[in-house]
Amino acid sequence: MTPGPRIAGYHNTMATDRDERILFLFRHGETDWNREGRLQGHTDTPLNGTGLIQAHALAASLRPHRLDAVVSSDLMRARTTAQIVADALHVPLYIEAGLRETDVGAAEGLLWADAKTRFGEGLTERWYSDGDVAFPGGETGIATRTRGLAGLRRFTVAHPYRRIGVSTHGAMVRQLMKHALPLGSAPAPVRNTTLFVLRYVPAIDRLIVVEREELAPD
């Protein structure tokens, strides 16, 4: 049996704002390319059997938290995860293409080890941890983060929902968490269906990570 998702927490200061939202930010369930260790980028891979089980477990873990809606990347692996969550919680699902995975350019479809061989271990490791590095023809982390924040802002300006599930991808989750965590923090560990909870102020793109003990259902 695949273990259910874990809610990750960090020490941080809470913020209050009249237009504050609560984001339940999660990565999609497993795909065959995840299992193989391939860089997926914009390749539209489906969930595998394990990924479907993970998505249902994620939905069950979110049930007590009374989400109002779910918004998802347009790629199939995130969209399917989001649909399972939305159906289980009886909330609407919206698609926001700004939340799709980073474009990994010439590394798309490569195994991680092969990417290191082709592009150098230094570039490959910095792509994972830093914001200013891209594979040839791909996006930097900063570009990915900027696109994701713009997508969240578009969605929250258009909709009044307060507690929002956000279904996206590994690199996008890492970059949004980089925005939320103190400068110099290590990259957030993001396995399939890992869940982070953040306070979000759309007007100023503020993201603050919620402590586990702060996370009480409405």
N, C-alpha and C positions, 0 to 999 in steps of 0.2 A: 504494500500500500504506500503510495506517495504521500509524504508528510504534508500537512496543510501549510499555507503561507504563514510567515512570521511577520509581525508588525515590528518594524525597526524603530528605535527611539534614540535620540541624542539629547544631551543637555543643551538647552537654549532658553533665551528669554522670550516669554509670551508677548504678543502684541495685541492691541485691541483697536478696532477701527469699525466705523459704522457699516462700511461695505466689505467687511472681512468675510471670506468664504473658507470652508474647510475642504481641502482636497485629499482624497484617498488615492494616492498615486501608486500604480502598480505596473509591473512588467507582464507581458503576455505569457501564456503557458508555453511549454516546450514544443519545439519543432524538431524534425529529423536533423536539420542543419545545426540546431543548438546541440543536439546530442553528439554530432560529429565534430563540433568545434569550428564550424564554418562561419565566416563573416557574411551576414545576410543583406545588410543594407536595405535597398529598395526592392530586392527580389521578394515576390509575394508568396512566401511559403506558408502552408497550412499547419495547424496544430497536429501533433501526432496523438496517439492514444493516451500517453502520459500527460500531455498538455491539456487534453480535455478533462482528465481527472483533476489536474491541478486547478483548472478554471472553476470547476464545481466546488472544490474545497475552498477556494478564494471566496466564492459567492456565499458559502455558508459562514465564513468568518466575518463577512461584512454585514450579514443580516441584522445583528443587534444595533448597528450604527445608523440606521434610518437614512440612507442616501436618498437624495431627491432626484438624481439623474446620473447618467454615465455618459462621458464623452470619450471618443476613441480616435486614434489614428485610423486612417483609411486602409491600412494594410491588413490582409486577411487574418494573420495570426493575432493581432491586437483586437481586430473587430470581432472575431469569434469569441475571444475571451470576454470582451465587453458585453456581447449579446447574451452569453451564459449568465453573467452577473446581473445584467438588467432584467432578464426574464425571471431569474430567481427572486429578485427583489421587487418585481412589478413596478419598475421605474422606466422612464423613457431613455432611449439611446440616441445620441447624436454623433455625427462624424465630423472631425476637424483634421484636415490634411496636414496642418501645421505640426501635428503631433507625431508624424511618421518618423521612422528611424533615420539616423544620419545617413547621408550618401557616402559610402566608402569607396566610390570611384573604382579604380583598377583592382582594388582588393576584394571586390564583391565575388562571393563564391569560393574564395580561397580558405583553406584551413589556416588557423592561427599560426601554426609552425611554418607553413609555406609563405605566409605574408611576411614573417620575420626574415626568411631567407631571401625573398624577392626585394623587399624594401628596406631591410636592415632592422636589426633588433632595436636600435635606439629610436628610430622613427615610430616603429610599431608600438613600443612601450609608451612613448610620449603621446601617441594618439589616444591611448587608453586613459592616461592620467592628466594630460594638459588640455588647454583650450585652444591653443594657437597652431595646432598641427593637423594636417590632412593627408590622407593617401592621395596619390596622383589622381586628379580629376574629381576628388571628393570634397566634402565639407569639413571645415574645422569644427571643433567643439563649441567655440564661441558662436559660430553661425547656426549650429544646431540649437543651442540654448536660446538664442535670439528668436529663432523661428518658433520654438516651443512656447516661449513666453508670449509671443504675439498671438499664437493660437489660443492660449488660455485667456488672454485679454479679450479677443474677439468673442469667445464663447460667453464669458461672464458679462460682457457689456450687453449681449443680446438676450441673456436669460437670467432670471432672478434667483436661480437655485442657490441654496446656501451650502449644502453638503453634496459634494460632487465626486464620483468615481472617475478616475482618469486612466485610461488603458493605453499604454504606450510601450516603448522598447528600451533595451538595455542602455544604449548610449544616451538616449534622450533622458531617461531617469537619472543617469549619472550626472548629466549636465544640469538638470534642474536642481538636483541635490547639491551640486557644486555652488549654485547660486544661493541656496538656502543656508549652507554650512559656513562656518568661519573661514576666512581666507587661509589657505595653506592646509586645509583638511585633506586627509587621504580620500581617494575616490570611494564613494559609497558602494558597498558590495551589493550587486543586483543580480540575484538568481531569478529563474522563472517564477513568476507570481509573487516575488518579494513585494511587500506593501510598506509604503511610507505615508505618514499623515502629516499634512502641512497646513498652516494658516496662511492664507493668501489674500493680499490686498491688491486688487487689479490696478488701481489708479497709479501705483508706484512700483508695480512688479515686485512687491515684497513677498518672499516666501520664508516662513519660519517653521522649523520642524517641531512637531508636538511631542512632548514626553509621553511615554506609555501610560504613566499614571494620570496624565491629563485627559486621556482618551476615554471619555465616558459617553455612552449612548444618550441621545436626547430623550 
